[in-house]
Amino acid sequence: MNELFSVKDQVVVITGGTGVLGACIGKYLATQGAKVVLMGRRKDEGDHIVNEITEAGGEAMFLVTDVMDEKVVKANCDEILARYGRVDALLNAAGGNMAGATIAPTGNFFDLQVEAFRTVLDLNLTGSVIPTQVFLRPMVEAGKGSIVNFSSMAAFRPMTRVCGYAAAKAGISNFTAFLANEVATKFTPSIRVNAIAPGFFLTNQNRALLTNPDGSLTERGTDVIRQTPFKRFGRPEELCGTIQYLISDAASFVTGTVAVVDGGFNAFAM
């Protein structure tokens, strides 16, 4: 049996683990034999996802966290190490947006709220840096590991409206390349750092932006589909294969890259 893509027995930590994408990825990796640690703010939802995983025969645990609080994340890491003794992979899926950091079609740049911009920047960028710094340490001590950050289509193109979110995700792509070099040259090339850039997937965060209550497309949703050669939104499970590849031995010579999963959106010209 070919074990090249195997993640069996890997301890995989997922921040933003109660989100649509994080939860889907966690459930999938558990079916592949990974020991999944979901981290997020919503305990009820986290416990529910863990129950689904365990009832299906997988192994998972949930920890309440705050990716902006280093002490909390360190406590999470200590608990994981006490249970499993190691961390094999970290998926930085925590993130989000808020109204004040966006610019409405009827508004302009002067309507941007700097405090909201700062909050979104911190949540999406610093909220990946802090868990990375915490969970990288046991990887360095073990001499191996894999980190996958979550970038976005907004990192490639200056999309309208999402000023703060786009700036943060562009930072994620840059941070990924920086850290890949930093870790490989100063610690070990057996620790790899990559990112995934999902195209447009319907999540709790963007559903109202892209679809109407009756399920039809909003004007922005129509624009997205027009620029997506596959002519549809992605399904959360369509991220799972790329994630499995990036944290498996199949990607042993892959670091510093951003893997695009977008139905062709980023390749569309006109």
Secondary structure, DSSP 4 states (H G I P E B T S, - for coil): ---TT--TT-EEEEETTTSHHHHHHHHHHHHTT-EEEEEES-HHHHHHHHHHHHHTT-EEEEEE--TT-HHHHHHHHHHHHHHHS---EEEE------GGGS--TT--GGG--HHHHHHHHIIIIIHHHHHHHHHHHHHHHHT-EEEEEE--GGGTS--SS-HHHHHHHHHHHHHHHHHHHHHHHHT-TTEEEEEEEE--B--TTTHHHHB-TTS-B-HHHHHHHHT-TT-SPBPGGGGHHHHHHHHSGGGTT--S-EEEESTTGGG---
